[in-house]
Amino acid sequence: MGIGKCTLCVIKVHTEDADAVEVPQANLQQDLGNMLKDGEGADVTFKVDDQLFHAHRNLLAARSAVFKEKLLGAITEQDSKCIPITDMDPTVFEGLLHFIYTDSLPDDWEEDKTVAMQHLLVVAHRYELYRLRALCEAKLCSWIDVQTVASTLALAEQQQCVRLKDACLRFIGCPHILAAMHHAN
């Protein structure tokens, strides 16, 4: 007996209809941001100074191991409906929540928020949000000026932010910047 031969023919047809299907843009970040704004379904409240922030335990826990331990761990604050935050400014806490929900920095934070961004970088490290830390570092690199370079350099040194430290040192090393700093003092 001989071995039979089999022929396989593959036909690929390209149709115009395949290109006509429009897939909507993903909007998960926007939806989560709206969830933070309207507080619907929130199951935990944080009190920062005199401001209340409503949030969702599971989302916070999914984004931060520190929040996971704090809200869902063995020794938790899960029974507490209102958790006080005593070591953070409300603006910084709001920025932290904004990042957790949207994976982005607040849109309205411009150079006049340099001090808040510096604090947010520290908080990002504390809550093990390394993408937030990198975003803060990148933003601070672009905001360096004569008024903020000293505090930004000190922060970079303290938080071991190599890129930020290098950016500060390059800024200070520019001859016209040195002259401006000397003239300002």
ChimeraX attribute file (.defattr): number of C-alpha atoms within 10 A of each C-alpha:
attribute: neighborCount
match mode: 1-to-1
recipient: residues
	/A:1	3
	/A:2	4
	/A:3	5
	/A:4	6
	/A:5	6
	/A:6	6
	/A:7	6
	/A:8	6
	/A:9	6
	/A:10	6
	/A:11	6
	/A:12	6
	/A:13	6
	/A:14	8
	/A:15	8
	/A:16	8
	/A:17	7
	/A:18	8
	/A:19	8
	/A:20	8
	/A:21	8
	/A:22	7
	/A:23	6
	/A:24	6
	/A:25	6
	/A:26	8
	/A:27	10
	/A:28	11
	/A:29	15
	/A:30	13
	/A:31	13
	/A:32	16
	/A:33	20
	/A:34	14
	/A:35	17
	/A:36	21
	/A:37	14
	/A:38	11
	/A:39	16
	/A:40	12
	/A:41	11
	/A:42	15
	/A:43	15
	/A:44	20
	/A:45	18
	/A:46	17
	/A:47	16
	/A:48	20
	/A:49	13
	/A:50	7
	/A:51	10
	/A:52	14
	/A:53	19
	/A:54	21
	/A:55	22
	/A:56	17
	/A:57	18
	/A:58	16
	/A:59	14
	/A:60	19
	/A:61	18
	/A:62	12
	/A:63	17
	/A:64	19
	/A:65	16
	/A:66	17
	/A:67	19
	/A:68	18
	/A:69	14
	/A:70	17
	/A:71	21
	/A:72	18
	/A:73	14
	/A:74	9
	/A:75	9
	/A:76	13
	/A:77	15
	/A:78	16
	/A:79	10
	/A:80	13
	/A:81	12
	/A:82	16
	/A:83	17
	/A:84	14
	/A:85	13
	/A:86	10
	/A:87	10
	/A:88	14
	/A:89	16
	/A:90	19
	/A:91	15
	/A:92	20
	/A:93	21
	/A:94	16
	/A:95	22
	/A:96	22
	/A:97	19
	/A:98	19
	/A:99	21
	/A:100	23
	/A:101	24
	/A:102	18
	/A:103	18
	/A:104	16
	/A:105	19
	/A:106	14
	/A:107	8
	/A:108	7
	/A:109	13
	/A:110	11
	/A:111	15
	/A:112	9
	/A:113	15
	/A:114	19
	/A:115	15
	/A:116	18
	/A:117	24
	/A:118	21
	/A:119	18
	/A:120	25
	/A:121	26
	/A:122	18
	/A:123	20
	/A:124	21
	/A:125	15
	/A:126	13
	/A:127	17
	/A:128	16
	/A:129	19
	/A:130	14
	/A:131	14
	/A:132	23
	/A:133	23
	/A:134	17
	/A:135	18
	/A:136	21
	/A:137	23
	/A:138	14
	/A:139	19
	/A:140	25
	/A:141	19
	/A:142	11
	/A:143	17
	/A:144	21
	/A:145	17
	/A:146	15
	/A:147	10
	/A:148	14
	/A:149	21
	/A:150	15
	/A:151	15
	/A:152	24
	/A:153	20
	/A:154	13
	/A:155	18
	/A:156	23
	/A:157	13
	/A:158	11
	/A:159	15
	/A:160	11
	/A:161	16
	/A:162	12
	/A:163	14
	/A:164	25
	/A:165	22
	/A:166	14
	/A:167	20
	/A:168	23
	/A:169	14
	/A:170	11
	/A:171	18
	/A:172	20
	/A:173	11
	/A:174	10
	/A:175	10
	/A:176	11
	/A:177	15
	/A:178	14
	/A:179	11
	/A:180	11
	/A:181	15
	/A:182	10
	/A:183	8
	/A:184	9
	/A:185	5
